[in-house]
Amino acid sequence: MERAVYENDFVLCICTPGYKARFDSRRGGVGTEADLMVPLFQANERKFIPILRVGDWDAATPRYLSGKSRLDLRKYESLLNHLFRRD
């Protein structure tokens, strides 16, 4: 997981209320992921892309991702535009 977070251009964070709860409280695998991601937010916030899968943005987005550009999974075209810098 650590290598993937550092070596890839983008990290897609699939947001759900459960993901938010584990991210914000640093529990389980999501907690480990959060510990890796948080220090990198300042250096390259475009790298981390919150994607809404379930719920609404407020209930599903971790604190550190709440101010970032975010995409609704139901609108996959916007994800492709972001990844290929067509936005």
C-alpha positions in Angstrom: 0.0 0.0 0.0 2.8 2.4 0.9 4.6 1.9 -2.4 1.3 2.4 -4.3 0.5 5.6 -2.6 4.0 7.1 -3.3 4.6 5.7 -6.8 1.3 6.4 -8.5 0.2 9.7 -10.0 -3.3 9.4 -8.5 -4.9 7.8 -5.5 -8.7 7.2 -5.8 -10.4 7.3 -2.4 -13.8 5.7 -2.7 -15.8 7.5 -0.1 -18.6 6.0 2.0 -19.7 6.8 5.5 -17.8 3.7 6.8 -14.6 4.8 5.0 -14.9 8.3 6.5 -15.3 6.8 10.0 -12.3 4.5 9.7 -10.1 7.2 8.0 -10.9 9.9 10.6 -10.4 7.6 13.6 -7.4 5.9 11.9 -8.8 2.3 12.3 -7.9 -0.8 10.3 -6.4 -0.7 6.9 -8.1 2.6 6.1 -6.3 4.1 9.1 -3.0 2.9 7.8 -3.8 4.4 4.4 -4.7 7.7 6.1 -1.4 7.8 8.0 0.4 7.4 4.6 -1.7 10.0 2.8 -2.1 12.8 5.2 1.6 14.0 5.0 1.4 14.0 1.2 -1.7 16.2 1.0 0.2 19.4 1.3 2.7 18.5 -1.4 0.3 17.3 -4.0 -3.4 17.5 -3.2 -4.4 16.9 -6.8 -3.0 13.3 -6.4 -5.8 12.3 -4.0 -9.3 12.1 -5.6 -12.3 11.6 -3.4 -15.0 9.6 -5.2 -18.5 9.4 -3.8 -19.9 5.9 -3.8 -22.5 5.9 -1.1 -24.3 8.6 0.9 -23.7 12.3 0.6 -20.4 14.2 0.5 -20.6 15.4 4.2 -21.4 11.9 5.5 -18.8 10.1 3.3 -15.8 12.4 2.9 -12.9 12.2 5.5 -11.9 15.5 7.0 -8.6 15.7 5.0 -10.4 15.1 1.7 -13.3 17.4 2.3 -11.8 20.5 0.7 -10.4 18.7 -2.3 -11.7 18.5 -5.8 -14.1 15.5 -5.7 -16.0 13.4 -8.2 -19.3 11.6 -8.1 -18.8 8.0 -9.2 -22.1 8.2 -11.0 -20.5 10.7 -13.3 -17.5 8.7 -14.5 -16.8 11.0 -17.4 -15.7 13.7 -15.0 -13.2 11.2 -13.5 -11.7 10.5 -16.9 -11.4 14.2 -17.6 -9.6 14.7 -14.3 -7.2 11.8 -14.8 -6.3 12.9 -18.3 -6.2 16.6 -17.4 -9.0 17.5 -19.7 -10.8 19.6 -17.1 
